[in-house]
Amino acid sequence: LYLELLAVDPTQTPDGVMASKLQGFDEPHLFAYMLRGSDLEAAQAVLERHGIASDLFDASRTTPDGAVLRWRLLVPRDDNPWGDFVPKFIDWLDTPHPSRMPGQGYRLESFSIGHPRARELGELLQALAAPLSVQSSDRPYLQLKIGTPGGSLVLAGW
């Protein structure tokens, strides 16, 4: 489990799709999720068969102690028919998984997805071998519940 919190830096000029998306939220908002994968090309082929264009790219960063961390990402394009309900994928390569780093005391209690077209979205997730199910719902939603030392925290979106 790895949770990444993103926000617009008010000291910088917003640039790009992600900054635009973040500026559209008035409060904390769960808007995307990512799954670990090792064969991103296979996942990309599944997305393509479902009419979803995606981009596959390498990423890296240097830690304060000088270590270089590298990973690969598969990111569905925003114009897909399911929007952020399609998972993004990450292959950590030889980079230590962030969950092995300091920050103990937090745990995933639940992650749920609801959608009016639950069956169809569930079929896509199943084709992607995603370990998730989709609940039938009048409104689309993502919900994450995290256990913290101070109690449970719920983040929701859509």
DSSP file with accessible surface (Angstrom, degrees, kcal/mol):
  #  RESIDUE AA STRUCTURE BP1 BP2  ACC     N-H-->O    O-->H-N    N-H-->O    O-->H-N    TCO  KAPPA ALPHA  PHI   PSI    X-CA   Y-CA   Z-CA
    1    1 A L              0   0  100      0, 0.0     2,-0.4     0, 0.0     0, 0.0   0.000 360.0 360.0 360.0 132.2    0.0    0.0    0.0
    2    2 A Y        -     0   0  104     96,-0.1     2,-0.5    97,-0.1    97,-0.0  -0.971 360.0-165.2-143.5 124.8    1.3    3.4   -1.0
    3    3 A L        -     0   0   73     -2,-0.4     2,-0.5     2,-0.0     0, 0.0  -0.957   3.0-166.6-114.7 129.8   -0.7    6.6   -0.7
    4    4 A E        -     0   0  121     -2,-0.5     2,-0.5     2,-0.0    -2,-0.0  -0.973   5.6-156.2-119.4 125.8    0.4    9.7   -2.5
    5    5 A L        -     0   0  138     -2,-0.5     2,-0.4     2,-0.0    -2,-0.0  -0.871  12.7-168.0-101.1 132.8   -1.1   13.1   -1.6
    6    6 A L        +     0   0   80     -2,-0.5     2,-0.3    16,-0.0    -2,-0.0  -0.920  11.3 165.2-121.8 146.6   -0.9   15.8   -4.3
    7    7 A A        -     0   0   86     -2,-0.4     2,-0.3    16,-0.0    16,-0.1  -0.985  40.5 -99.3-154.3 156.8   -1.7   19.5   -4.0
    8    8 A V        -     0   0   48     -2,-0.3     3,-0.0    14,-0.1    11,-0.0  -0.603  34.4-129.4 -76.0 134.8   -1.1   22.7   -6.0
    9    9 A D    >   -     0   0   66     -2,-0.3     3,-2.1     1,-0.1    -1,-0.1  -0.786  13.1-153.7 -84.7 111.8    1.9   24.7   -4.8
   10   10 A P  T 3  S+     0   0  122      0, 0.0    -1,-0.1     0, 0.0    -2,-0.0   0.673  90.9  63.1 -65.8 -12.7    0.5   28.2   -4.4
   11   11 A T  T 3  S+     0   0  118      2,-0.1     2,-0.3    -3,-0.0    -2,-0.0   0.522  99.7  64.8 -87.1  -4.5    4.0   29.7   -4.9
   12   12 A Q  S <  S-     0   0  129     -3,-2.1     3,-0.0     3,-0.0     0, 0.0  -0.841  89.9-107.6-118.3 156.4    4.2   28.3   -8.4
   13   13 A T        -     0   0  131     -2,-0.3    -2,-0.1     1,-0.1    -4,-0.0  -0.693  45.0-114.3 -78.9 122.1    2.3   28.9  -11.6
   14   14 A P        +     0   0   53      0, 0.0     2,-0.4     0, 0.0    -1,-0.1  -0.330  41.6 178.3 -59.6 137.4    0.1   25.9  -12.3
   15   15 A D     >  +     0   0  148     -3,-0.0     4,-0.5    -2,-0.0     3,-0.1  -0.991  33.9  13.1-145.3 131.0    1.1   24.0  -15.4
   16   16 A G  H  > S-     0   0   40     -2,-0.4     4,-1.9     1,-0.1     5,-0.1  -0.142  89.4 -64.4  99.3 171.4   -0.3   20.9  -17.0
   17   17 A V  H  > S+     0   0   96      1,-0.2     4,-2.5     2,-0.2     5,-0.2   0.898 127.3  52.8 -64.6 -43.2   -3.2   18.6  -16.8
   18   18 A M  H  > S+     0   0   89      1,-0.2     4,-2.7     2,-0.2     5,-0.2   0.934 109.1  49.0 -63.3 -44.1   -2.6   17.4  -13.2
   19   19 A A  H  X S+     0   0   17     -4,-0.5     4,-2.3     1,-0.2    -1,-0.2   0.921 111.5  50.4 -61.6 -40.9   -2.3   21.0  -11.9
   20   20 A S  H  X S+     0   0   77     -4,-1.9     4,-0.8     2,-0.2    -1,-0.2   0.916 110.9  48.8 -62.8 -41.9   -5.6   21.8  -13.7
   21   21 A K  H >< S+     0   0   45     -4,-2.5     3,-1.0     1,-0.2     4,-0.3   0.948 111.5  49.0 -63.7 -45.9   -7.3   18.8  -12.2
   22   22 A L  H >< S+     0   0   26     -4,-2.7     3,-1.5     1,-0.3    -1,-0.2   0.875 105.7  57.3 -63.6 -37.0   -6.1   19.6   -8.7
   23   23 A Q  H 3< S+     0   0  109     -4,-2.3    -1,-0.3     1,-0.3    -2,-0.2   0.738  96.1  66.6 -66.5 -19.8   -7.2   23.2   -8.9
   24   24 A G  T << S+     0   0   58     -3,-1.0     2,-0.5    -4,-0.8    -1,-0.3   0.570  84.7  87.4 -78.5  -7.0  -10.7   22.0   -9.6
   25   25 A F    <   -     0   0   47     -3,-1.5     4,-0.1    -4,-0.3    -4,-0.0  -0.804  54.7-167.7 -99.6 132.3  -11.1   20.5   -6.1
   26   26 A D  S    S+     0   0  167     -2,-0.5    -1,-0.1     2,-0.1    -3,-0.0   0.600  78.1  10.8 -86.4 -16.8  -12.4   22.6   -3.2
   27   27 A E  S    S-     0   0  145      1,-0.0    -1,-0.1     0, 0.0     0, 0.0  -0.928 109.8 -51.4-150.7 170.9  -11.4   20.1   -0.6
   28   28 A P        -     0   0  110      0, 0.0     2,-0.4     0, 0.0   128,-0.2  -0.245  63.7-177.8 -52.3 137.1   -9.4   16.8   -0.3
   29   29 A H        -     0   0   56    126,-0.1     2,-0.6    -4,-0.1   128,-0.2  -0.981  30.4-136.1-148.1 125.1  -10.6   14.5   -3.0
   30   30 A L        +     0   0   18    126,-2.0   112,-0.2    -2,-0.4     3,-0.1  -0.746  38.9 156.3 -79.8 117.9   -9.8   11.0   -4.1
   31   31 A F        +     0   0   22     -2,-0.6     2,-0.3     1,-0.3    -1,-0.2   0.492  52.7  16.6-127.6  -3.0   -9.5   11.1   -7.8
   32   32 A A        -     0   0   27     53,-0.1     2,-0.3     2,-0.0    -1,-0.3  -0.989  52.4-157.8-160.8 163.2   -7.3    8.3   -9.0
   33   33 A Y        -     0   0   21     51,-0.3    55,-2.2    -2,-0.3     2,-0.4  -0.978   7.8-152.2-146.1 157.7   -5.8    5.0   -8.1
   34   34 A M  E     -a   88   0A  82     -2,-0.3     2,-0.3    53,-0.2    55,-0.3  -0.986   4.7-153.5-134.8 141.4   -2.8    3.0   -9.2
   35   35 A L  E     -a   89   0A  28     53,-2.9    55,-2.3    -2,-0.4     2,-0.2  -0.877  25.5-110.8-114.1 149.0   -2.1   -0.7   -9.2
   36   36 A R  E     +a   90   0A 156     -2,-0.3     2,-0.3    53,-0.2    55,-0.2  -0.549  44.4 170.8 -74.9 137.7    1.2   -2.5   -9.1
   37   37 A G        -     0   0   17     53,-2.9     3,-0.2    -2,-0.2    55,-0.2  -0.985  31.7-167.9-145.2 155.6    2.0   -4.3  -12.4
   38   38 A S  S    S+     0   0  102     -2,-0.3     2,-0.5     1,-0.2     3,-0.2   0.602  87.4  49.8-117.1 -20.3    5.0   -6.1  -13.9
   39   39 A D     >  +     0   0   92      1,-0.2     4,-1.8     2,-0.1     3,-0.3  -0.703  60.7 164.2-118.8  78.0    3.8   -6.5  -17.5
   40   40 A L  H  > S+     0   0    1     -2,-0.5     4,-2.6     1,-0.2     5,-0.2   0.816  73.0  60.2 -68.1 -28.9    2.7   -3.0  -18.4
   41   41 A E  H  > S+     0   0   90      2,-0.2     4,-2.1     1,-0.2    -1,-0.2   0.901 105.0  49.4 -64.9 -38.6    2.7   -3.7  -22.1
   42   42 A A  H  > S+     0   0   44     -3,-0.3     4,-2.0     2,-0.2    -2,-0.2   0.921 111.7  48.2 -65.6 -42.8    0.1   -6.5  -21.6
   43   43 A A  H  X S+     0   0   14     -4,-1.8     4,-2.5     1,-0.2    -2,-0.2   0.906 109.9  52.9 -63.0 -38.9   -2.1   -4.1  -19.5
   44   44 A Q  H  X S+     0   0   48     -4,-2.6     4,-2.6     1,-0.2    -2,-0.2   0.905 107.0  52.2 -63.5 -38.8   -1.7   -1.5  -22.3
   45   45 A A  H  X S+     0   0   40     -4,-2.1     4,-2.4     2,-0.2    -1,-0.2   0.895 108.7  50.6 -64.7 -39.4   -2.9   -4.1  -24.8
   46   46 A V  H  X S+     0   0   13     -4,-2.0     4,-1.2     2,-0.2    -2,-0.2   0.941 110.7  49.0 -62.7 -46.3   -6.0   -4.8  -22.7
   47   47 A L  H ><>S+     0   0    0     -4,-2.5     5,-2.8     1,-0.2     3,-0.7   0.934 110.1  51.4 -58.4 -44.3   -6.8   -1.1  -22.4
   48   48 A E  H ><5S+     0   0  147     -4,-2.6     3,-2.1     1,-0.3    -1,-0.2   0.908 105.5  54.9 -61.2 -42.1   -6.4   -0.8  -26.2
   49   49 A R  H 3<5S+     0   0  177     -4,-2.4    -1,-0.3     1,-0.3    -2,-0.2   0.765 108.2  51.2 -62.1 -24.3   -8.8   -3.7  -26.8
   50   50 A H  T <<5S-     0   0   84     -4,-1.2    -1,-0.3    -3,-0.7    -2,-0.2   0.203 125.2-103.8 -96.1  13.2  -11.3   -1.8  -24.7
   51   51 A G  T < 5S+     0   0   62     -3,-2.1     2,-0.6     1,-0.2    -3,-0.2   0.732  78.6 133.9  76.0  24.1  -10.8    1.4  -26.7
   52   52 A I      < -     0   0    2     -5,-2.8    -1,-0.2    -6,-0.2     2,-0.2  -0.917  44.2-150.8-113.8 112.8   -8.7    3.1  -24.1
   53   53 A A        +     0   0   43     -2,-0.6    24,-2.8    -3,-0.1     2,-0.3  -0.518  23.6 175.7 -75.7 147.1   -5.6    4.9  -25.3
   54   54 A S  E     -B   76   0A   9     22,-0.3     2,-0.4    -2,-0.2    20,-0.0  -0.954  25.8-127.4-148.5 165.2   -2.7    5.1  -22.7
   55   55 A D  E     -B   75   0A  69     20,-2.4    20,-2.9    -2,-0.3     2,-0.5  -0.964  13.0-159.4-121.2 137.0    0.8    6.2  -22.3
   56   56 A L  E     +B   74   0A  47     -2,-0.4     2,-0.3    18,-0.2    18,-0.2  -0.957  26.8 154.9-114.9 126.1    3.7    4.1  -21.1
   57   57 A F  E     -B   73   0A  93     16,-2.4    16,-2.9    -2,-0.5     2,-0.3  -0.989  39.5-113.9-151.9 161.7    6.8    5.9  -19.8
   58   58 A D  E     -B   72   0A 121     -2,-0.3     2,-0.3    14,-0.2    14,-0.2  -0.681  31.6-176.1 -92.7 148.7    9.8    5.7  -17.5
   59   59 A A  E     +B   71   0A  25     12,-2.8    12,-2.3    -2,-0.3     2,-0.3  -0.952   5.6 169.0-141.2 159.6   10.1    8.0  -14.4
   60   60 A S  E     -B   70   0A  74     -2,-0.3     2,-0.3    10,-0.2    10,-0.2  -0.983  10.9-169.9-161.4 164.4   12.8    8.5  -11.8
   61   61 A R  E     -B   69   0A 123      8,-1.9     8,-3.1    -2,-0.3     2,-0.5  -0.972  24.0-123.0-155.6 157.2   13.8   10.8   -8.9
   62   62 A T  E     -B   68   0A  92     -2,-0.3     6,-0.2     6,-0.2     5,-0.1  -0.888  27.3-135.2-104.5 129.3   16.9   11.2   -6.8
   63   63 A T    >   -     0   0   22      4,-3.1     3,-2.4    -2,-0.5    -1,-0.0  -0.331  30.6-101.0 -76.2 163.9   16.5   10.9   -3.0
   64   64 A P  T 3  S+     0   0  141      0, 0.0    -1,-0.1     0, 0.0    -2,-0.0   0.815 124.9  55.5 -57.0 -26.7   18.0   13.4   -0.6
   65   65 A D  T 3  S-     0   0  136      2,-0.1    -2,-0.0     1,-0.0    -3,-0.0   0.398 123.9-103.9 -89.0   5.8   20.8   10.9    0.1
   66   66 A G  S <  S+     0   0   49     -3,-2.4     2,-0.2     1,-0.3    -1,-0.0   0.404  72.9 140.4  94.8  -2.6   21.6   10.6   -3.7
   67   67 A A        -     0   0   45     -5,-0.1    -4,-3.1     1,-0.0     2,-0.6  -0.511  47.3-134.8 -74.2 140.9   20.0    7.3   -4.5
   68   68 A V  E     -B   62   0A  63     -6,-0.2     2,-0.4    -2,-0.2    -6,-0.2  -0.877  16.5-160.7 -99.6 122.3   18.2    7.2   -7.9
   69   69 A L  E     -B   61   0A  16     -8,-3.1    -8,-1.9    -2,-0.6     2,-0.4  -0.875  10.1-171.0-101.6 134.9   14.8    5.6   -7.8
   70   70 A R  E     +B   60   0A 135     -2,-0.4    25,-0.6    22,-0.3     2,-0.3  -0.972  12.8 154.8-129.5 144.4   13.4    4.3  -11.1
   71   71 A W  E     -B   59   0A  41    -12,-2.3   -12,-2.8    -2,-0.4     2,-0.4  -0.953  31.8-124.1-155.3 168.9    9.9    3.0  -12.1
   72   72 A R  E     -BC  58  91A  48     19,-2.5    19,-2.4    -2,-0.3     2,-0.4  -0.939  21.7-158.3-120.0 147.3    7.6    2.7  -15.1
   73   73 A L  E     -BC  57  90A  23    -16,-2.9   -16,-2.4    -2,-0.4     2,-0.5  -0.954  12.8-161.3-126.7 144.2    4.1    4.0  -15.4
   74   74 A L  E     -BC  56  89A   0     15,-2.5    15,-2.5    -2,-0.4   -18,-0.2  -0.990  20.7-177.2-120.2 116.9    1.1    3.1  -17.6
   75   75 A V  E     -B   55   0A  34    -20,-2.9   -20,-2.4    -2,-0.5    13,-0.1  -0.952  21.0-137.5-124.0 113.5   -1.4    6.0  -17.6
   76   76 A P  E     -B   54   0A   4      0, 0.0   -22,-0.3     0, 0.0     2,-0.1  -0.399  36.0-104.4 -61.8 143.1   -4.7    5.8  -19.4
   77   77 A R    >   -     0   0  111    -24,-2.8     3,-1.5     1,-0.1     6,-0.1  -0.406  23.9-120.0 -70.9 149.0   -5.5    9.1  -21.2
   78   78 A D  T 3  S+     0   0   79      1,-0.3    -1,-0.1    -2,-0.1     5,-0.1   0.708 105.7  68.9 -63.8 -21.6   -8.1   11.3  -19.6
   79   79 A D  T 3  S+     0   0  134      4,-0.1    -1,-0.3     3,-0.1    -2,-0.1   0.326  72.4 120.8 -84.9  14.1  -10.4   11.2  -22.6
   80   80 A N  S X  S-     0   0   13     -3,-1.5     3,-1.3   -27,-0.1   -28,-0.1  -0.358  77.5-112.0 -75.3 157.2  -11.3    7.5  -22.0
   81   81 A P  T 3  S+     0   0   88      0, 0.0    -1,-0.1     0, 0.0   -29,-0.1   0.694 115.5  45.2 -65.9 -15.6  -14.9    6.6  -21.5
   82   82 A W  T >  S-     0   0   26      1,-0.2     3,-2.0    39,-0.0     4,-0.1   0.463  88.3-164.6-105.2  -4.4  -14.3    5.6  -17.8
   83   83 A G  G X   -     0   0   25     -3,-1.3     3,-1.5     1,-0.3    -1,-0.2  -0.239  69.4  -8.1  57.0-136.2  -12.2    8.6  -16.8
   84   84 A D  G 3  S+     0   0   11      1,-0.3   -51,-0.3    -6,-0.1    -1,-0.3   0.445 118.4  84.0 -76.8   3.2  -10.3    8.1  -13.5
   85   85 A F  G <  S+     0   0   13     -3,-2.0    -1,-0.3   -53,-0.1    -2,-0.2   0.618  73.9  84.4 -79.5 -11.3  -12.2    4.8  -12.9
   86   86 A V  S <  S-     0   0    1     -3,-1.5   -53,-0.3    -4,-0.1    -6,-0.0  -0.800  90.2-120.3 -85.3 127.8   -9.6    3.1  -15.1
   87   87 A P        -     0   0    0      0, 0.0     2,-0.3     0, 0.0   -53,-0.2  -0.327  13.3-136.9 -70.1 151.1   -6.6    2.3  -13.0
   88   88 A K  E     -a   34   0A  24    -55,-2.2   -53,-2.9   -13,-0.1     2,-0.4  -0.664  24.4-139.7 -91.3 160.0   -3.1    3.6  -13.6
   89   89 A F  E     -aC  35  74A  11    -15,-2.5   -15,-2.5    -2,-0.3     2,-0.4  -0.953  14.9-166.8-128.1 148.5   -0.3    1.0  -13.3
   90   90 A I  E     -aC  36  73A  13    -55,-2.3   -53,-2.9    -2,-0.4     2,-0.5  -0.995  10.6-162.5-134.3 136.7    3.2    1.2  -11.8
   91   91 A D  E     - C   0  72A  29    -19,-2.4   -19,-2.5    -2,-0.4     3,-0.1  -0.983   9.1-160.2-112.9 113.9    6.1   -1.2  -12.1
   92   92 A W    >   -     0   0   29     -2,-0.5     3,-2.5     1,-0.2   -22,-0.3   0.540  19.1-168.0 -73.6  -6.2    8.6   -0.3   -9.3
   93   93 A L  T 3   -     0   0   82      1,-0.3    -1,-0.2   -21,-0.1   -22,-0.1  -0.282  68.0 -24.8  52.2-127.9   11.4   -2.1  -11.2
   94   94 A D  T 3  S+     0   0  139     -3,-0.1    -1,-0.3   -24,-0.1   -23,-0.1   0.342 108.7 116.6 -98.2  10.6   14.3   -2.4   -8.7
   95   95 A T  S <  S-     0   0   10     -3,-2.5   -26,-0.1   -25,-0.6    -3,-0.0  -0.573  76.8-107.0 -76.6 134.7   13.2    0.5   -6.6
   96   96 A P        -     0   0   59      0, 0.0    -1,-0.1     0, 0.0    -2,-0.1  -0.374  41.3-105.0 -59.6 135.9   12.3   -0.4   -3.0
   97   97 A H    >   -     0   0   11      1,-0.1     3,-2.4     2,-0.1     4,-0.2  -0.417  24.9-125.0 -63.2 136.3    8.5   -0.2   -2.6
   98   98 A P  G >  S+     0   0   21      0, 0.0     3,-1.8     0, 0.0    -1,-0.1   0.756 106.1  71.1 -57.0 -23.6    7.6    3.0   -0.7
   99   99 A S  G 3  S+     0   0   60      1,-0.3    -2,-0.1   -97,-0.0   -97,-0.1   0.712  90.2  61.5 -68.9 -14.2    5.7    0.9    1.9
  100  100 A R  G <  S+     0   0  177     -3,-2.4    -1,-0.3     2,-0.0     3,-0.1   0.461  91.2  88.7 -86.2  -1.8    9.0   -0.4    3.2
  101  101 A M  S <  S-     0   0   67     -3,-1.8    -4,-0.0    -4,-0.2     0, 0.0  -0.476  95.2 -70.1 -91.1 167.8   10.1    3.2    4.1
  102  102 A P  S    S+     0   0  131      0, 0.0    -1,-0.2     0, 0.0    -2,-0.0  -0.079  90.3  92.3 -55.8 156.8    9.4    4.9    7.5
  103  103 A G        +     0   0   54     -3,-0.1     3,-0.4    -4,-0.0    -2,-0.1   0.617  52.2 175.9 124.9  39.6    5.8    5.9    8.3
  104  104 A Q        +     0   0  150      1,-0.2     3,-0.1     3,-0.0    -5,-0.0  -0.218  49.4  61.1 -68.8 163.8    4.5    2.9   10.2
  105  105 A G  S    S+     0   0   43      1,-0.3     2,-0.4    43,-0.1    -1,-0.2   0.448  77.1 104.7 101.2   1.5    1.0    2.8   11.8
  106  106 A Y        +     0   0  140     -3,-0.4     2,-0.3    42,-0.2    -1,-0.3  -0.907  41.7 174.3-115.6 143.5   -1.1    3.2    8.7
  107  107 A R  E     -D  147   0B 139     40,-2.0    40,-3.3    -2,-0.4     2,-0.5  -0.999  36.0-109.4-147.9 148.9   -3.1    0.4    7.0
  108  108 A L  E     +D  146   0B  82     -2,-0.3    38,-0.2    38,-0.2     3,-0.1  -0.642  31.8 175.1 -74.6 121.7   -5.6    0.0    4.2
  109  109 A E  E     -     0   0B  66     36,-2.9     2,-0.3    -2,-0.5    37,-0.2   0.799  64.2 -22.9 -94.8 -40.7   -9.0   -0.8    5.7
  110  110 A S  E     -D  145   0B  47     35,-1.8    35,-2.9     2,-0.0    -1,-0.4  -0.973  44.0-162.3-165.5 154.7  -10.9   -0.7    2.5
  111  111 A F  E     +D  144   0B  50     -2,-0.3     2,-0.4    33,-0.2    33,-0.2  -0.974  24.2 179.5-138.7 124.9  -11.0    0.6   -1.1
  112  112 A S  E     -D  143   0B  34     31,-2.8    31,-2.4    -2,-0.4     2,-0.4  -0.964  16.9-159.9-133.5 152.3  -14.3    0.6   -2.9
  113  113 A I  E     -De 142 134B   1     20,-0.6    22,-3.1    -2,-0.4     2,-0.4  -0.988   9.0-174.3-127.6 134.3  -15.6    1.6   -6.3
  114  114 A G  E     +De 141 135B   0     27,-2.4    27,-2.6    -2,-0.4    22,-0.2  -0.976  10.7 162.3-127.5 145.8  -19.2    2.3   -7.2
  115  115 A H  E >   - e   0 136B  23     20,-2.4    22,-1.2    -2,-0.4     3,-1.0  -0.974  45.9-126.5-160.4 144.2  -20.6    3.0  -10.6
  116  116 A P  T 3  S+     0   0   67      0, 0.0     3,-0.2     0, 0.0     2,-0.2   0.807 117.5  46.7 -61.6 -28.0  -24.0    3.0  -12.4
  117  117 A R  T 3> S+     0   0  105      1,-0.2     4,-2.4     2,-0.1     5,-0.3  -0.372  75.1 148.4-107.7  52.5  -22.4    0.7  -15.1
  118  118 A A  H <>  +     0   0   12     -3,-1.0     4,-3.0     1,-0.2     5,-0.2   0.865  65.6  53.5 -57.8 -43.1  -20.8   -1.6  -12.5
  119  119 A R  H  > S+     0   0  168     -3,-0.2     4,-2.1     2,-0.2    -1,-0.2   0.951 112.1  44.0 -61.0 -48.0  -21.0   -4.7  -14.6
  120  120 A E  H  > S+     0   0   74      2,-0.2     4,-1.8     1,-0.2    -2,-0.2   0.921 116.5  45.9 -65.0 -44.5  -19.2   -3.1  -17.6
  121  121 A L  H  X S+     0   0    0     -4,-2.4     4,-2.5     1,-0.2     5,-0.2   0.919 111.3  53.8 -65.3 -39.3  -16.5   -1.5  -15.5
  122  122 A G  H  X S+     0   0   21     -4,-3.0     4,-2.6    -5,-0.3    -1,-0.2   0.883 105.3  53.8 -60.9 -38.3  -16.1   -4.7  -13.5
  123  123 A E  H  X S+     0   0   94     -4,-2.1     4,-2.4     2,-0.2    -1,-0.2   0.907 108.7  49.1 -63.7 -40.6  -15.5   -6.6  -16.8
  124  124 A L  H  X S+     0   0    2     -4,-1.8     4,-1.7     2,-0.2    -2,-0.2   0.948 112.1  47.9 -62.7 -47.7  -12.7   -4.1  -17.7
  125  125 A L  H  <>S+     0   0    0     -4,-2.5     5,-2.8     1,-0.2    -2,-0.2   0.900 111.1  51.5 -62.0 -37.7  -11.1   -4.5  -14.3
  126  126 A Q  H ><5S+     0   0  156     -4,-2.6     3,-1.8     1,-0.2    -1,-0.2   0.922 107.3  52.3 -64.9 -42.4  -11.3   -8.2  -14.6
  127  127 A A  H 3<5S+     0   0   47     -4,-2.4    -1,-0.2     1,-0.3    -2,-0.2   0.834 109.2  50.9 -62.4 -29.7   -9.6   -8.2  -18.0
  128  128 A L  T 3<5S-     0   0   14     -4,-1.7    -1,-0.3    -5,-0.2    -2,-0.2   0.416 113.6-121.8 -84.8   1.2   -6.9   -6.1  -16.4
  129  129 A A  T < 5 +     0   0   85     -3,-1.8    -3,-0.2     1,-0.2    -2,-0.1   0.810  53.3 165.8  59.5  31.3   -6.5   -8.7  -13.6
  130  130 A A      < -     0   0   11     -5,-2.8     2,-2.0    -6,-0.2    -1,-0.2  -0.645  42.0-132.8 -78.1 131.3   -7.3   -5.9  -11.1
  131  131 A P  S    S+     0   0  115      0, 0.0     2,-0.3     0, 0.0    -1,-0.1  -0.224  72.3 103.3 -81.1  51.9   -8.1   -7.3   -7.7
  132  132 A L        -     0   0   44     -2,-2.0     2,-0.3   -10,-0.1    -2,-0.1  -0.946  54.0-154.3-133.7 152.8  -11.1   -5.1   -7.4
  133  133 A S        -     0   0   79     -2,-0.3   -20,-0.6    -8,-0.0     2,-0.5  -0.842  16.3-133.4-120.5 163.3  -14.9   -5.3   -7.7
  134  134 A V  E     -e  113   0B  22     -2,-0.3     2,-0.3   -16,-0.1   -20,-0.2  -0.967  13.0-143.5-121.5 129.3  -17.3   -2.6   -8.5
  135  135 A Q  E     -e  114   0B  97    -22,-3.1   -20,-2.4    -2,-0.5     2,-0.3  -0.669  26.2-110.3 -88.4 143.4  -20.6   -2.0   -6.6
  136  136 A S  E     +e  115   0B 104     -2,-0.3     2,-0.3   -22,-0.2     3,-0.1  -0.578  51.1 166.2 -71.0 131.4  -23.7   -0.9   -8.4
  137  137 A S        -     0   0   27    -22,-1.2   -19,-0.1    -2,-0.3     4,-0.0  -0.996  48.7-129.6-149.4 147.9  -24.4    2.7   -7.5
  138  138 A D  S    S+     0   0  161     -2,-0.3    -1,-0.1     1,-0.1    -2,-0.0   0.834 102.4  34.4 -64.7 -33.9  -26.6    5.5   -8.7
  139  139 A R  S    S-     0   0  168    -24,-0.1    -1,-0.1    -3,-0.1     2,-0.1  -0.959  92.6-110.7-122.8 143.1  -23.5    7.8   -8.7
  140  140 A P        +     0   0   45      0, 0.0     2,-0.3     0, 0.0   -25,-0.3  -0.424  47.6 166.2 -67.5 142.7  -19.9    6.9   -9.5
  141  141 A Y  E     -D  114   0B  59    -27,-2.6   -27,-2.4    -2,-0.1     2,-0.4  -0.993  32.6-155.5-154.7 155.5  -17.6    7.0   -6.5
  142  142 A L  E     -DF 113 157B   0     15,-1.9    15,-2.2    -2,-0.3     2,-0.4  -0.983  21.2-175.6-121.9 139.0  -14.2    6.0   -5.2
  143  143 A Q  E     -DF 112 156B  71    -31,-2.4   -31,-2.8    -2,-0.4     2,-0.4  -0.983   8.3-173.2-142.8 131.2  -13.7    5.5   -1.5
  144  144 A L  E     -DF 111 155B  15     11,-3.1    11,-2.8    -2,-0.4     2,-0.5  -0.978   4.4-165.9-123.1 129.4  -10.6    4.8    0.5
  145  145 A K  E     -DF 110 154B  75    -35,-2.9   -36,-2.9    -2,-0.4   -35,-1.8  -0.981   9.6-172.5-118.5 124.0  -10.6    4.0    4.3
  146  146 A I  E     -DF 108 153B  12      7,-3.0     7,-2.8    -2,-0.5     2,-0.5  -0.947  19.6-136.9-119.2 131.9   -7.2    4.1    6.0
  147  147 A G  E     +DF 107 152B   0    -40,-3.3   -40,-2.0    -2,-0.4     5,-0.2  -0.752  31.4 177.8 -84.5 128.4   -6.5    3.1    9.6
  148  148 A T  E >   - F   0 151B  32      3,-1.4     3,-2.1    -2,-0.5   -42,-0.2  -0.849  47.1-101.2-124.2 165.9   -4.2    5.6   11.3
  149  149 A P  T 3  S+     0   0  102      0, 0.0     3,-0.1     0, 0.0   -43,-0.1   0.808 125.7  48.9 -57.2 -24.7   -2.9    5.9   14.8
  150  150 A G  T 3  S-     0   0   80      1,-0.4     2,-0.2     0, 0.0    -3,-0.0   0.339 126.9 -84.1 -96.6   6.3   -5.6    8.5   15.5
  151  151 A G  E <  S-F  148   0B  37     -3,-2.1    -3,-1.4     2,-0.0    -1,-0.4  -0.662  70.1 -28.0 120.2-175.5   -8.5    6.5   14.0
  152  152 A S  E     -F  147   0B  68     -2,-0.2     2,-0.4    -5,-0.2    -5,-0.2  -0.480  48.7-160.0 -79.5 144.8   -9.9    5.8   10.6
  153  153 A L  E     -F  146   0B  81     -7,-2.8    -7,-3.0    -2,-0.2     2,-0.5  -0.988   4.1-159.1-124.0 130.0   -9.7    8.3    7.8
  154  154 A V  E     -F  145   0B  73     -2,-0.4     2,-0.4    -9,-0.2    -9,-0.2  -0.959   6.9-173.7-114.2 128.2  -12.0    8.2    4.8
  155  155 A L  E     -F  144   0B  31    -11,-2.8   -11,-3.1    -2,-0.5     2,-0.3  -0.970  12.2-179.5-115.7 134.8  -11.2    9.8    1.5
  156  156 A A  E     -F  143   0B  52     -2,-0.4  -126,-2.0  -128,-0.2     2,-0.3  -0.901   5.8-173.1-132.8 161.2  -13.9    9.9   -1.2
  157  157 A G  E      F  142   0B   6    -15,-2.2   -15,-1.9    -2,-0.3  -126,-0.1  -0.993 360.0 360.0-155.5 158.0  -14.2   11.1   -4.7
  158  158 A W              0   0  102     -2,-0.3  -127,-0.1   -17,-0.2   -17,-0.1   0.218 360.0 360.0  64.5 360.0  -16.6   11.6   -7.6
